[in-house]
Amino acid sequence: MNAVKKSLISLHLTVILLGGTALFSRLVPLSAIDITLIRSVFACVALFAFLFLAKDKVKLHCQRDYAIAVGLGILMALHWVTYFAAMQYAGVSVGMIALFTFPVITVLIEPLFEKTGLVWQDIVSALAVVAGVYLIVPESTLENEITLGVLIGIASAVLYAFRNIIHRKHFKQYSGAKAMAWQTLVISIVMLPTIGNSIAQASTHDWLMLLLLGTVFTALPHALIAASLRHLRAKTFSLIACMQPLYGVALAIIVLDESPTLSTLIGGILITSASVYETLNAHKLHQADDTDK
């Protein structure tokens, strides 16, 4: 098997693992804050160990990069907490679909950071996302837990979009493993004061699940991403990453016995289709920019 095929298999495995993180919101009986804290600690240790074994320098290039790492870590902490909270309220299937509004949200907020403008296709994508969200929301009241979960999931998507834009502009010189190592370190430090009695009361099974989440489902995927990108284009990675909600929903059906409604599935198709389009369009624009330069 050649290197490209191995990288494609590795990348699909990576996306499956990242999609599987949502399952732990239901499998571990702890709050979203507790899950995020312990996930970050285990992931941080595993990622720095990976960097050490790979003989990669741990230090960042300059003091400014440490400040950026702190900002990215805080955004990631808020993203992960709202991510798990969305799944706990709305279920994994609905929460995952709500989160994947982030590619279109990214396009809408990108003009705040870069000299880019919106085109009519972006408006169509945004309308498709709005229609998709409408289909997955059962009632227009926050008293409904699924509706609340969808709104929290969209908030998580906004945080993730901001984090990704800042990362791309100011932190892309670092590998995925190194970038996440520093961000999980920041998350661990920032969230340490939130530690509560519930963590101490967690069972051995809960701790094993959290260890699995932090290592196999968090540290490992980010290490695999770095390896995959050596043989694949960024466009290929982005398109395969768009399959994350599909894998997440499938895992929720198999592992958690969830049963998404028809309207949820249609809403998911609308949102994912818009995400795929914006991913393709973003790469076309970047290629055009590179050509101009």
Secondary structure, 3 states (H helix, E strand, C coil): CCHHHHHHHHHHHHHHHHHHHHHHHHHCCCCHHHHHHHHHHHHHHHHHHHHHHCCCCCCCCCHHHHHHHHHHHHHHHHHHHHHHHHHHHHCHHHHHHHHCCHHHHHHHHHHHCCCCCCCHHHHHHHHHHHHHHHHHCCCCCCCCHHHHHHHHHHHHHHHHHHHHHHHHHHCCCCCHHHHHHHHHHHHHHHHHHHCCHHHHCCCHHHHHHHHHHHHHHHHHHHHHHHHHCCCCCHHHHHHHHCCHHHHHHHHHHHHCCCCCCHHHHHHHHHHHHHHHHHHHHHHHHHHHHHHHC
